[in-house]
């Protein structure tokens, strides 16, 4: 039970921290930038509902949100990388493929930062696994 509570705290507090960071970075200038903001709020709500009122339906909703976390993380990495590539090509149209990859990965938009959503999906899955079903403890 302690592992479950620890994972729940890491999940919720981590998401609150990422949400605050995204708001402070004004990560809402483009419609795509609202996706992680909405998913984070949805993820916190789904985790707390499932935690306070565990049911199969609440569990399935939480699992679905975790799947969306993973998808949004992959899409975000792609979008950040693509934006950096466009910028680098505009700055130097003759840039080579390998140099372009390196510059895009180290560009102004952190290319791998959206992968954090995938990390939270993994933490959520661990949270699901750590929750013991109701009933007497195993012997």
VOFI-321736 format. One record per residue: residue number from 0; residue in three letters; x, y, z of N, C-alpha, C in turn. Coordinates in steps of 0.2 Angstrom, whole numbers, plus 5000, padded with zeros to 4 digits. Layout:
N
+-----+-----+------+------+------+------+------+------+------+------+------+
:   k :   r :  n.x :  n.y :  n.z : ca.x : ca.y : ca.z :  c.x :  c.y :  c.z :
+-----+-----+------+------+------+------+------+------+------+------+------+
: NUM : ALA :    X :    Y :    Z :    X :    Y :    Z :    X :    Y :    Z :
...
+-----+-----+------+------+------+------+------+------+------+------+------+
END
This chain:
139
+-----+-----+------+------+------+------+------+------+------+------+------+
:   k :   r :  n.x :  n.y :  n.z : ca.x : ca.y : ca.z :  c.x :  c.y :  c.z :
+-----+-----+------+------+------+------+------+------+------+------+------+
:   0 : UNK : 5004 : 4994 : 5000 : 5000 : 5000 : 5000 : 5004 : 5006 : 5000 :
:   1 : UNK : 5010 : 5006 : 5003 : 5015 : 5012 : 5003 : 5017 : 5013 : 4996 :
:   2 : UNK : 5019 : 5008 : 4993 : 5021 : 5009 : 4986 : 5016 : 5013 : 4982 :
:   3 : UNK : 5010 : 5010 : 4982 : 5004 : 5013 : 4979 : 5004 : 5021 : 4980 :
:   4 : UNK : 5004 : 5022 : 4987 : 5003 : 5030 : 4989 : 5009 : 5034 : 4986 :
:   5 : UNK : 5015 : 5031 : 4986 : 5021 : 5034 : 4984 : 5020 : 5036 : 4976 :
:   6 : UNK : 5018 : 5031 : 4973 : 5017 : 5031 : 4965 : 5012 : 5036 : 4964 :
:   7 : UNK : 5006 : 5036 : 4968 : 5001 : 5041 : 4967 : 5004 : 5048 : 4968 :
:   8 : UNK : 5007 : 5049 : 4973 : 5010 : 5056 : 4974 : 5015 : 5058 : 4969 :
:   9 : UNK : 5019 : 5054 : 4967 : 5024 : 5055 : 4961 : 5020 : 5057 : 4955 :
:  10 : UNK : 5015 : 5053 : 4953 : 5011 : 5054 : 4947 : 5008 : 5061 : 4948 :
:  11 : UNK : 5004 : 5062 : 4953 : 5000 : 5069 : 4953 : 5004 : 5075 : 4954 :
:  12 : UNK : 5009 : 5074 : 4959 : 5013 : 5080 : 4960 : 5018 : 5082 : 4954 :
:  13 : UNK : 5020 : 5076 : 4951 : 5024 : 5077 : 4945 : 5020 : 5081 : 4939 :
:  14 : UNK : 5014 : 5078 : 4938 : 5010 : 5081 : 4933 : 5008 : 5089 : 4935 :
:  15 : UNK : 5007 : 5090 : 4941 : 5005 : 5097 : 4943 : 5012 : 5101 : 4942 :
:  16 : UNK : 5018 : 5099 : 4943 : 5024 : 5103 : 4941 : 5025 : 5104 : 4934 :
:  17 : UNK : 5023 : 5099 : 4930 : 5024 : 5099 : 4923 : 5019 : 5104 : 4920 :
:  18 : UNK : 5013 : 5104 : 4923 : 5007 : 5109 : 4921 : 5009 : 5116 : 4922 :
:  19 : UNK : 5012 : 5117 : 4928 : 5014 : 5124 : 4930 : 5020 : 5126 : 4925 :
:  20 : UNK : 5024 : 5122 : 4924 : 5030 : 5124 : 4919 : 5027 : 5125 : 4912 :
:  21 : UNK : 5023 : 5121 : 4910 : 5020 : 5123 : 4903 : 5016 : 5129 : 4903 :
:  22 : UNK : 5012 : 5131 : 4908 : 5009 : 5137 : 4909 : 5014 : 5143 : 4909 :
:  23 : UNK : 5019 : 5142 : 4913 : 5024 : 5148 : 4914 : 5028 : 5149 : 4907 :
:  24 : UNK : 5028 : 5143 : 4903 : 5032 : 5144 : 4897 : 5027 : 5146 : 4891 :
:  25 : UNK : 5021 : 5148 : 4893 : 5016 : 5150 : 4889 : 5015 : 5145 : 4883 :
:  26 : UNK : 5014 : 5139 : 4885 : 5013 : 5133 : 4880 : 5006 : 5132 : 4878 :
:  27 : UNK : 5003 : 5138 : 4875 : 4997 : 5138 : 4873 : 4996 : 5143 : 4867 :
:  28 : UNK : 5001 : 5144 : 4864 : 5001 : 5148 : 4858 : 4998 : 5145 : 4852 :
:  29 : UNK : 4998 : 5139 : 4851 : 4996 : 5135 : 4845 : 4991 : 5130 : 4848 :
:  30 : UNK : 4986 : 5128 : 4844 : 4981 : 5123 : 4846 : 4984 : 5116 : 4849 :
:  31 : UNK : 4989 : 5114 : 4845 : 4992 : 5108 : 4847 : 4995 : 5108 : 4854 :
:  32 : UNK : 4997 : 5114 : 4856 : 5000 : 5115 : 4863 : 4995 : 5114 : 4869 :
:  33 : UNK : 4989 : 5114 : 4867 : 4984 : 5113 : 4872 : 4983 : 5106 : 4874 :
:  34 : UNK : 4985 : 5101 : 4870 : 4984 : 5094 : 4871 : 4987 : 5092 : 4877 :
:  35 : UNK : 4994 : 5093 : 4878 : 4997 : 5091 : 4885 : 4993 : 5094 : 4891 :
:  36 : UNK : 4991 : 5100 : 4890 : 4988 : 5104 : 4896 : 4982 : 5100 : 4898 :
:  37 : UNK : 4978 : 5099 : 4893 : 4971 : 5096 : 4894 : 4972 : 5089 : 4896 :
:  38 : UNK : 4977 : 5085 : 4893 : 4978 : 5078 : 4896 : 4981 : 5078 : 4903 :
:  39 : UNK : 4985 : 5083 : 4905 : 4987 : 5083 : 4911 : 4982 : 5084 : 4916 :
:  40 : UNK : 4977 : 5088 : 4915 : 4972 : 5089 : 4919 : 4967 : 5083 : 4920 :
:  41 : UNK : 4966 : 5080 : 4914 : 4962 : 5074 : 4913 : 4965 : 5068 : 4917 :
:  42 : UNK : 4972 : 5068 : 4916 : 4976 : 5063 : 4920 : 4976 : 5063 : 4927 :
:  43 : UNK : 4976 : 5069 : 4930 : 4976 : 5070 : 4937 : 4969 : 5068 : 4940 :
:  44 : UNK : 4964 : 5071 : 4936 : 4957 : 5069 : 4938 : 4955 : 5061 : 4938 :
:  45 : UNK : 4958 : 5058 : 4932 : 4956 : 5051 : 4932 : 4960 : 5047 : 4937 :
:  46 : UNK : 4966 : 5049 : 4939 : 4970 : 5046 : 4944 : 4966 : 5046 : 4951 :
:  47 : UNK : 4964 : 5052 : 4952 : 4961 : 5054 : 4959 : 4954 : 5050 : 4959 :
:  48 : UNK : 4950 : 5050 : 4954 : 4944 : 5047 : 4954 : 4945 : 5039 : 4955 :
:  49 : UNK : 4950 : 5037 : 4951 : 4951 : 5029 : 4952 : 4954 : 5028 : 4959 :
:  50 : UNK : 4958 : 5032 : 4962 : 4961 : 5031 : 4968 : 4955 : 5031 : 4974 :
:  51 : UNK : 4951 : 5036 : 4973 : 4946 : 5037 : 4979 : 4940 : 5032 : 4978 :
:  52 : UNK : 4938 : 5031 : 4972 : 4932 : 5027 : 4970 : 4934 : 5021 : 4965 :
:  53 : UNK : 4938 : 5016 : 4967 : 4941 : 5011 : 4963 : 4935 : 5007 : 4960 :
:  54 : UNK : 4934 : 5007 : 4953 : 4930 : 5003 : 4950 : 4933 : 5001 : 4943 :
:  55 : UNK : 4930 : 4996 : 4940 : 4932 : 4994 : 4934 : 4932 : 5000 : 4928 :
:  56 : UNK : 4926 : 5003 : 4929 : 4925 : 5009 : 4924 : 4931 : 5014 : 4925 :
:  57 : UNK : 4932 : 5016 : 4931 : 4937 : 5021 : 4933 : 4944 : 5019 : 4931 :
:  58 : UNK : 4945 : 5013 : 4932 : 4951 : 5010 : 4930 : 4952 : 5010 : 4922 :
:  59 : UNK : 4947 : 5008 : 4918 : 4947 : 5008 : 4911 : 4948 : 5016 : 4909 :
:  60 : UNK : 4945 : 5020 : 4912 : 4946 : 5027 : 4910 : 4953 : 5029 : 4911 :
:  61 : UNK : 4956 : 5028 : 4917 : 4963 : 5029 : 4918 : 4968 : 5026 : 4913 :
:  62 : UNK : 4966 : 5020 : 4912 : 4971 : 5016 : 4907 : 4970 : 5020 : 4900 :
:  63 : UNK : 4964 : 5022 : 4898 : 4964 : 5026 : 4892 : 4967 : 5032 : 4892 :
:  64 : UNK : 4967 : 5036 : 4897 : 4971 : 5042 : 4898 : 4978 : 5041 : 4897 :
:  65 : UNK : 4981 : 5035 : 4900 : 4988 : 5034 : 4900 : 4990 : 5032 : 4893 :
:  66 : UNK : 4986 : 5029 : 4889 : 4987 : 5028 : 4882 : 4988 : 5034 : 4878 :
:  67 : UNK : 4983 : 5039 : 4880 : 4983 : 5045 : 4877 : 4990 : 5049 : 4879 :
:  68 : UNK : 4992 : 5048 : 4885 : 4998 : 5051 : 4887 : 5004 : 5049 : 4882 :
:  69 : UNK : 5004 : 5042 : 4881 : 5010 : 5039 : 4877 : 5009 : 5042 : 4870 :
:  70 : UNK : 5003 : 5042 : 4867 : 5003 : 5045 : 4861 : 5005 : 5052 : 4860 :
:  71 : UNK : 5002 : 5056 : 4865 : 5004 : 5063 : 4865 : 5011 : 5064 : 4865 :
:  72 : UNK : 5015 : 5060 : 4869 : 5022 : 5061 : 4870 : 5026 : 5060 : 4864 :
:  73 : UNK : 5024 : 5054 : 4860 : 5027 : 5053 : 4854 : 5025 : 5058 : 4849 :
:  74 : UNK : 5019 : 5061 : 4848 : 5017 : 5066 : 4844 : 5021 : 5072 : 4845 :
:  75 : UNK : 5022 : 5074 : 4852 : 5025 : 5080 : 4854 : 5032 : 5080 : 4852 :
:  76 : UNK : 5036 : 5074 : 4853 : 5043 : 5073 : 4851 : 5043 : 5075 : 4843 :
:  77 : UNK : 5039 : 5072 : 4839 : 5039 : 5073 : 4832 : 5038 : 5081 : 4831 :
:  78 : UNK : 5033 : 5084 : 4834 : 5031 : 5091 : 4832 : 5037 : 5095 : 4834 :
:  79 : UNK : 5040 : 5094 : 4840 : 5046 : 5098 : 4842 : 5051 : 5097 : 4837 :
:  80 : UNK : 5053 : 5091 : 4836 : 5058 : 5090 : 4831 : 5057 : 5093 : 4824 :
:  81 : UNK : 5051 : 5092 : 4822 : 5049 : 5095 : 4815 : 5050 : 5103 : 4815 :
:  82 : UNK : 5048 : 5106 : 4821 : 5048 : 5113 : 4821 : 5056 : 5115 : 4821 :
:  83 : UNK : 5060 : 5112 : 4825 : 5067 : 5113 : 4825 : 5070 : 5112 : 4818 :
:  84 : UNK : 5068 : 5107 : 4814 : 5071 : 5106 : 4808 : 5069 : 5111 : 4803 :
:  85 : UNK : 5063 : 5114 : 4803 : 5061 : 5119 : 4799 : 5065 : 5125 : 4800 :
:  86 : UNK : 5066 : 5127 : 4807 : 5070 : 5133 : 4809 : 5077 : 5132 : 4806 :
:  87 : UNK : 5080 : 5126 : 4807 : 5087 : 5125 : 4805 : 5088 : 5126 : 4797 :
:  88 : UNK : 5083 : 5123 : 4794 : 5083 : 5123 : 4786 : 5083 : 5130 : 4784 :
:  89 : UNK : 5078 : 5134 : 4787 : 5077 : 5141 : 4786 : 5084 : 5145 : 4787 :
:  90 : UNK : 5087 : 5144 : 4792 : 5093 : 5147 : 4794 : 5099 : 5145 : 4789 :
:  91 : UNK : 5099 : 5139 : 4787 : 5105 : 5136 : 4783 : 5102 : 5131 : 4778 :
:  92 : UNK : 5099 : 5133 : 4772 : 5096 : 5128 : 4768 : 5101 : 5123 : 4765 :
:  93 : UNK : 5108 : 5124 : 4766 : 5112 : 5119 : 4763 : 5115 : 5114 : 4768 :
:  94 : UNK : 5112 : 5114 : 4774 : 5114 : 5110 : 4780 : 5113 : 5103 : 4778 :
:  95 : UNK : 5118 : 5099 : 4780 : 5118 : 5092 : 4778 : 5113 : 5088 : 4783 :
:  96 : UNK : 5112 : 5082 : 4781 : 5107 : 5078 : 4785 : 5109 : 5077 : 4792 :
:  97 : UNK : 5115 : 5074 : 4793 : 5118 : 5073 : 4800 : 5118 : 5079 : 4804 :
:  98 : UNK : 5121 : 5085 : 4801 : 5121 : 5091 : 4805 : 5114 : 5094 : 4807 :
:  99 : UNK : 5109 : 5093 : 4802 : 5103 : 5095 : 4803 : 5099 : 5091 : 4809 :
: 100 : UNK : 5101 : 5084 : 4809 : 5098 : 5080 : 4815 : 5101 : 5083 : 4821 :
: 101 : UNK : 5107 : 5084 : 4822 : 5110 : 5086 : 4828 : 5108 : 5093 : 4830 :
: 102 : UNK : 5107 : 5098 : 4825 : 5105 : 5104 : 4827 : 5098 : 5104 : 4829 :
: 103 : UNK : 5094 : 5100 : 4826 : 5086 : 5100 : 4827 : 5085 : 5097 : 4834 :
: 104 : UNK : 5090 : 5092 : 4836 : 5089 : 5089 : 4843 : 5091 : 5094 : 4848 :
: 105 : UNK : 5096 : 5098 : 4847 : 5098 : 5103 : 4852 : 5095 : 5110 : 4850 :
: 106 : UNK : 5089 : 5110 : 4847 : 5086 : 5117 : 4845 : 5083 : 5120 : 4851 :
: 107 : UNK : 5080 : 5126 : 4849 : 5077 : 5130 : 4854 : 5071 : 5127 : 4857 :
: 108 : UNK : 5067 : 5123 : 4854 : 5062 : 5119 : 4856 : 5065 : 5112 : 4859 :
: 109 : UNK : 5064 : 5110 : 4865 : 5067 : 5104 : 4867 : 5064 : 5098 : 4864 :
: 110 : UNK : 5067 : 5095 : 4860 : 5064 : 5090 : 4856 : 5062 : 5084 : 4860 :
: 111 : UNK : 5065 : 5082 : 4865 : 5063 : 5076 : 4869 : 5059 : 5077 : 4875 :
: 112 : UNK : 5058 : 5084 : 4876 : 5054 : 5086 : 4882 : 5047 : 5082 : 4882 :
: 113 : UNK : 5043 : 5082 : 4876 : 5037 : 5079 : 4877 : 5037 : 5071 : 4879 :
: 114 : UNK : 5043 : 5068 : 4878 : 5043 : 5061 : 4880 : 5042 : 5061 : 4888 :
: 115 : UNK : 5041 : 5066 : 4891 : 5039 : 5066 : 4898 : 5032 : 5063 : 4899 :
: 116 : UNK : 5028 : 5064 : 4894 : 5021 : 5061 : 4894 : 5022 : 5054 : 4894 :
: 117 : UNK : 5026 : 5051 : 4890 : 5027 : 5044 : 4890 : 5030 : 5041 : 4897 :
: 118 : UNK : 5034 : 5045 : 4900 : 5036 : 5043 : 4907 : 5030 : 5043 : 4912 :
: 119 : UNK : 5026 : 5048 : 4912 : 5020 : 5048 : 4916 : 5015 : 5042 : 4914 :
: 120 : UNK : 5015 : 5040 : 4908 : 5011 : 5034 : 4906 : 5014 : 5028 : 4910 :
: 121 : UNK : 5020 : 5027 : 4910 : 5024 : 5022 : 4913 : 5023 : 5022 : 4921 :
: 122 : UNK : 5023 : 5028 : 4924 : 5022 : 5028 : 4931 : 5014 : 5027 : 4932 :
: 123 : UNK : 5010 : 5029 : 4928 : 5003 : 5027 : 4929 : 5002 : 5019 : 4928 :
: 124 : UNK : 5005 : 5016 : 4924 : 5005 : 5009 : 4923 : 5007 : 5006 : 4930 :
: 125 : UNK : 5013 : 5008 : 4932 : 5015 : 5005 : 4939 : 5010 : 5007 : 4944 :
: 126 : UNK : 5007 : 5012 : 4944 : 5002 : 5014 : 4949 : 4996 : 5009 : 4949 :
: 127 : UNK : 4994 : 5007 : 4943 : 4989 : 5002 : 4942 : 4991 : 4995 : 4944 :
: 128 : UNK : 4997 : 4994 : 4943 : 5000 : 4987 : 4945 : 5000 : 4987 : 4953 :
: 129 : UNK : 5002 : 4993 : 4956 : 5003 : 4993 : 4963 : 4996 : 4993 : 4967 :
: 130 : UNK : 4991 : 4994 : 4964 : 4985 : 4994 : 4968 : 4982 : 4987 : 4969 :
: 131 : UNK : 4982 : 4985 : 4975 : 4979 : 4979 : 4977 : 4972 : 4979 : 4977 :
: 132 : UNK : 4969 : 4974 : 4974 : 4961 : 4973 : 4974 : 4959 : 4973 : 4981 :
: 133 : UNK : 4953 : 4975 : 4982 : 4950 : 4975 : 4989 : 4949 : 4968 : 4991 :
: 134 : UNK : 4949 : 4967 : 4997 : 4948 : 4960 : 5000 : 4954 : 4959 : 5005 :
: 135 : UNK : 4953 : 4953 : 5008 : 4959 : 4951 : 5013 : 4965 : 4950 : 5009 :
: 136 : UNK : 4971 : 4952 : 5013 : 4977 : 4952 : 5010 : 4979 : 4944 : 5009 :
: 137 : UNK : 4983 : 4944 : 5003 : 4985 : 4937 : 5002 : 4989 : 4933 : 5007 :
: 138 : UNK : 4988 : 4927 : 5008 : 4992 : 4923 : 5013 : 4999 : 4921 : 5011 :
+-----+-----+------+------+------+------+------+------+------+------+------+
END
